[in-house]
Amino acid sequence: MTDTGQQNRPETSSAESTGEGARKNAGVKRGDPGTRGRTTIADGVVEKIAGMAARDVVGVHAMGSGISRAFGTARERVPGTTKSVSRGVKVEVGETQTAIDLEIIIDYGVSITNVAGAVRESVISAVEWMAGLEVVEVNITVSDVKLPDEEEEEDEEQPRLR
């Protein structure tokens, strides 16, 4: 049997369709409004939530690999574009659950295991609270360590002439 979406819809009489029934049944409870329809959350929304939550953790220097950061830097220089908060984030979103993969660069001198744990906790908390999805896993890849004497990629690409 296929669900046509009409099983849960109440039948309306001609009095209800003209508004008269609404006054008569004003005190009748129809159930939880949260069960009256479907909410779909796009992958990009979960990516942004996870990216923002991961970036807020102390010890996370940047997100994504060197290649994705280089492309992102070039894209951000185009007028009208914004910084991509989902760089370094990949998600799989189901109806009630999500799995998240993160690629991060950490600052030198911090505990990788402590930062990864804090990132995992921050991302799970933010996604479950904002999106209402159960986070089944957060996989973290530490792709680099930012050393104190390394210049930022943005600084290296400055014009030679002024």
N, C-alpha and C positions, 0 to 999 in steps of 0.2 A: 504494500500500500504506500503510495507516495503522499507526502505532506504538501498540500497546496497552500498552506498558511491560513486556511479558513476554519480550521477546527476550533481554534481558540477565540474566534471572533463571535461576539454576541449577535443574535438575530435581532433585527430592529423592526419594530412595527411602524405603521404609517404615522402614529402619534409621536413616536420617538424621533422619526426623521424630520418632523416639523418643529421639534423643540418642546412639545407639550410633555413628552415622556421624560425629558431631562428634569423638569421641575418635579414631577411625581416621584422619580427615583433619585432625587438629590442625596438622600441619606443612605443609599445602597452602596456598599463598598465593593469595588470591582477587582480587588487584588492589588498586588504590588506593581507600581508603575514600571519598575525595572524589568518586569517580565513581559511587557507589552512592546515587543519589537526587538531588533537586533542591533548591536553596536559592533562595527568592524574597525579594527585599528591597523593602519598600514604599517608595513615593516619600517619605513622611514621615520615614523613617529617614535617607535621603540628604539631605533638607532640613535635618534637625537637625545632621547631621555637618558639612555645608557652612556652616550658620549659626554653629556654634560655632567652626569654623576661621577664618571671616572675622572674627568679633568679636575673636579673639585677636591680630589684627594691629594694631600700633601705628599710630595715625593714623585708624583707623576709629572714629568717634564713636558711630554707631548704624546700625541696619539698617532698611530700609523707607522709604516716603514719609511725609510728615506725616500723611496721612489714616490709613494703616495703623497708624502709631505711636499716634495718638489713640485709635483703636478698641482697640488692644492695651492702652493704659494704662487705659481704662475696664474692659476685661475682667479685667485683673489685680487690680482693686479688689474684684472679686466673691470672697467667701470660697471657698476650695477650688480656685481656679484658680492656675496658675503662669505665669511669664513665658514667652512664646513665643520659643523660640530660632530658629524657622524664619521669623520675620517678615522680609520682604524677600527671601525665597528661593523660587524656583520651579525644579522639576526635571522632566526627562523621563527615565524609567528604562526601559531595555530589558533584555534578558537578560544582556548582557555589557558594555553601554555606558550612559553617562549624559551628559546635557547640562544645564548649570546656569546660571540667570540670577539675578544678585544686584543688589539696589538698596541702595546704601550712602550714608551721610552721613559726610563726613570732617571732621577737625579743621582749622581754619584754620592755615595756615603750613606744611603738609606738601605734599610733591610728589604730586600726584594720580597721575601715571604710576608713581611708585615704590610708592605705597600699593596701587594697582590690581595691579601686578605681584606684590607680596608677598601680596595677598589671593588672587590666582589660584594662585600657587605653594602656599600653605597649604591651600587648598580641594582642589586636585588631589591633593596628597600625602595628606591625611586621608581623602578618599573612596576613593582607590585602595587605601590600606593597610587601612582598616576594612571597606570593603564589597567590595573585590576587583573593582570595576567600572572599566573604562577610561573616563576623563573625556575626551570628545571636544572639549568647549568649555566655557569659563566666560565668560559675557558679563556685564560689570559696567556698571551705570548709576550714576553719581554724581548723586544727586538734590538734594543740598544741601551746604553748608559750614557747620559750627558755628563761629560767631564767638565770640571770647573773652567779649564783653560780653552775649551772648544768654543769657537764662535758660532753664532746662530747661522743657519743657512740663509736667512733673509739678509744678514749683514754681509755675507760673502758676495751677493749678487748686486752690489751697488755699482752704479755707473762709474767708468774710469775717468770720464771728463765731467767737469762742472761748468 
